[in-house]
Structures are given as structure tokens and as C-alpha cells.
Amino acid sequence: MSTITNHMPTAELQALDAAHHMHPFSTNADLSKDGVRVITRAKGIYLSDSEGEQILDAMAGLWCVNIGYGRDELADAAARQMRELPYYNTFFKTTHVPAIALANKLAELAPDDLNHVFFAGSGSEANDTNIRLVRTYWAEKGQPDKNIIISRHNAYHGSSVGSASLGGMAGMHAQGGIPIPNVHHINQPNWWAEGGDMAPEEFGLARARELEEAILELGENRVAAFIAEPVQGAGGVIVAPETYWPEIQRICDKYEILLIADEVICGFGRTGSWFGSQTMGIRPHIMTIAKGLSSGYAPIGGSIVNDDIAKVIGDTEFNHGYTYSGHPVAAAVALENLRILEEERIVDHVRDVAAPYLKKKWEALTSHPLVGEAKIVGMMGSIALTPDKSSRAKFASEAGTIGLICRERCFANNLIMRHVGDRMIISPPLIVTPADIDEMFLRIHKSLDEAHAEITKQGLMRAAN
Ligand SMILES: *Cc1c(COP(=O)(O)O)cnc(C)c1O
């Protein structure tokens, strides 16, 4: 045991956790049986657990700890702000310095005329804001029936009732009475799983044209907005074929549909530009931000909207807001995070050093017997596990079985790499060096080899018919 710890034994912590703590996106009864891992501290790209293990976090927490763990500057910024002004709201003819400074900084960083920020406490809240923003926008322009929002199956936009309705996760829609009315879903541009006999470029166009078909079917005067992640994150790091985004942009322009880019993961350097929209060459009217905005050090999110939307919304009273919109401590932490990203040229580091190095190694994984395609944009990558590469076959076992075996091997090798069904995904902190990436790949290769051996031994290396 390398780290000094000052807490109860792991088994006692696990028992107390099981007794009173309900975990998100988990079957809590199973967690109680197996016992959860207790994370106690973190530094750089490594987590420590209550047993003193050092775990390489190739997911940057939940896609958010972009500058890495343990930056004292953010702790100092939070402490300073808490002493000076721990809280005040911005509802009733008041404001405060951190909210002013952060909104100005974001207007400077965001492309084009995306110059106005409505703050929220999370990505989910920001997307709820967006639902009301785009509907109010069209209502104010005399088109109250232009209120349908089009999204995509297998998209992730958050977990509140509104944002989960925008999302296209079947498992989420099965619980709690969602989606809300007037949300419509089209298919995702996931060529590996759904491309059939089409070439990727042809498939990308076909999937983009589903947006046009939906608009024509629903009526141009009924569709308020289209929302999408520049690269789908939680859906399995799905990178659209190159033909996809230009066609989406053409369709949004042609039918005057507001384009909402959900930048909660892609924003703040993850794709090698400040925003995923820049990497994909799209011009959104609204961007959703959260996660990397504060590198996860404080909960904060928001919507960055363009001049036109701010003007139209600004002419009415927008009856919407959160107690913690623009929270001064979270805003101060976000500002310090943005300062570090800029001054340490971390986005340049991603584009010029880390991402090219990672891409080469990541794409070489396709020579592993378990791996079909390998996709990567900047510092977010996925591999599709398959029993037969040439036919892009799915496994005969229930979807996710093989991914879970692989994730368990990663966990055992002190590597955090997530599975989404039978895809494995990474989203490491943006500060990783080539040496860090080498260490990550030692663990990835070991885990994939062990998973392959295990799957073969269990007779699971079989294709579905
Ligand atoms: C995580 C995520 C959200 C939701 O953000 P929360 O802070 O968890 O509410 C929304 N959109 C995308 C693309 C995300 O990855």
C-alpha cells in the first residue's frame, strides 16, 4: 500500500455505501453484492482507491477532468471566491463579477456570433433551458407551432425529463414516462453497426437526409430545432462519416431550423479545437456546455446562444432560471480552468502532440483479433469488438456481454476504460503525454488479450446469425 489513508476499512465503507447511497445508472442490488470501488484521491491522470491501488483514468472521470486531477489553482480559486462571495443569484436586477467574467470569456472563445450565455448547473439543465429557449424563440417570432425538436436515436443529452427526452437512449425512455411531447428522433450515423452494404460516405448522406425527410413529413413550420453531439459520446463514441455534417448544415440552413450543438463532451479541447463544431465544420445557433468547462472541479453548465436568439429572447421576460445559474464559486473555478487551458496551450497540445500520437496507436488496435473498427477524434476514441471483422458481425451473446468482460479485465489491470454495449471507449485527460499514452496501451493490450482469452475459453467468440 503506497498511499497514506485515514478512513475506515474498505469493507466497512462498502457496507455503508450499500446501506444508504443509491448509485446513478446502476443496479444497486448487484453493487451491494459485489462491493464498489472506493476512490479516495487523485493526481494527474491517476486515481487512488481505498486499497492503495493506482488506477489510470482513461475516461477523465466522466469525460470531464480535462486538465487532470489535483490542480491547486482551482482549489485556491474556489476558496478565494467562497470567502469573498460564496453565493448570490442573478435573477432580480443583480449580477456578480465571476458570472460577468465567465460569460465574457465564453463569448470570446466561442465561434462566430455565439456571444451570450445562459448559465445552468449541469449539461442536463442546460439542455432543458435549450428546449424552452428554442420554443420561446419561435413563439416570439409569431410561430408558436414551430415547436418540435428533432434529435437522434442513441444520442445522450442528459438525465432530466427534458434532456432525456431529447436523448435517444431506449433504456432511459423505457422508464418514468418520457419522452415529453414534440420531440422526434431520427437514426444515428453509426456505420459499423447500421451501415449494411453501403459505403460509409453513402451511409452518412443517407442518415443526414433523414433529417430532411423528417422536416418534410412533420412540416417545415413545425420544426424548431435539431440537436446533436458533434461526436456522440455516451452512445459509444460514434464518429459520423465525413459526408454527414455538411449535409446536416445544408438542411438546417435551407429550412431555417435552429442547430443546437451539444458540446458538453466535445467542448473545451477534446476534439483538438476549442469546440467540436469547429472540428466538424458546423455553425450552430446554440451550444450546450458543461463537463470540461470546469474540468469537473465544480458543477456548472450553460447555453451559449447567438446574437439573434439573445435579441429575440431579450425582448420578453424569459420565465426560466436555476438557483445556481452562474454560481460564483463554480464560475470562478471555470474561469481558472479556462485560464490554464489557454496559458498552458492545452488545446494545441491535443491537436499537435497528444491526439496524433494516440490516433496512431488507437487505429493500430484493429490488428487485435477482437477489434473491428477503431474510431477516434482528438482525445475521444472507440473500438468495436467483433467475432468476425470482415462481416462486421455482432456477437451471438446478448449485447454488452463481451464489452463487460473486457471492461472487467481493464478494471483488474487498473485501467478505466468504459464499455457501451460491445464497444470500448476512452476519453483521457487532455494533458496526457506520449509516455502516459504508452503506459495506457500496455494496460489496454494486456486487458484485450486477457478478454480475448476469456471469451474464447467461454466459447463466446461466435457471431450472431
Ligand atoms: C454528460 C452529457 C450531458 C449531461 O450533462 P450532466 O452534467 O450530466 O447533466 C449532456 N450532453 C452530453 C453530450 C453529455 O455527454
The ligand as a MOL file (V3000), in Angstrom:
LIG
                    3D

  0  0  0     0  0            999 V3000
M  V30 BEGIN CTAB
M  V30 COUNTS 15 15 0 0 0
M  V30 BEGIN ATOM
M  V30 1 C -22.9270 14.3170 -19.8750 0
M  V30 2 C -23.6900 14.9020 -21.0040 0
M  V30 3 C -24.8240 15.7010 -20.7880 0
M  V30 4 C -25.4230 15.8780 -19.4250 0
M  V30 5 O -24.6080 16.5930 -18.5730 0
M  V30 6 P -24.8430 16.4590 -16.9800 0
M  V30 7 O -23.8850 17.4580 -16.4230 0
M  V30 8 O -24.5630 15.0470 -16.6040 0
M  V30 9 O -26.2460 16.8240 -16.7100 0
M  V30 10 C -25.4260 16.3040 -21.8610 0
M  V30 11 N -24.9460 16.1330 -23.1070 0
M  V30 12 C -23.8700 15.3730 -23.3570 0
M  V30 13 C -23.3710 15.2580 -24.7520 0
M  V30 14 C -23.2190 14.7110 -22.3140 0
M  V30 15 O -22.1780 13.9220 -22.5680 0
M  V30 END ATOM
M  V30 BEGIN BOND
M  V30 1 1 1 2
M  V30 2 1 2 3
M  V30 3 2 2 14
M  V30 4 1 3 4
M  V30 5 2 3 10
M  V30 6 1 4 5
M  V30 7 1 5 6
M  V30 8 2 6 7
M  V30 9 1 6 8
M  V30 10 1 6 9
M  V30 11 1 10 11
M  V30 12 2 11 12
M  V30 13 1 12 13
M  V30 14 1 12 14
M  V30 15 1 14 15
M  V30 END BOND
M  V30 END CTAB
M  END
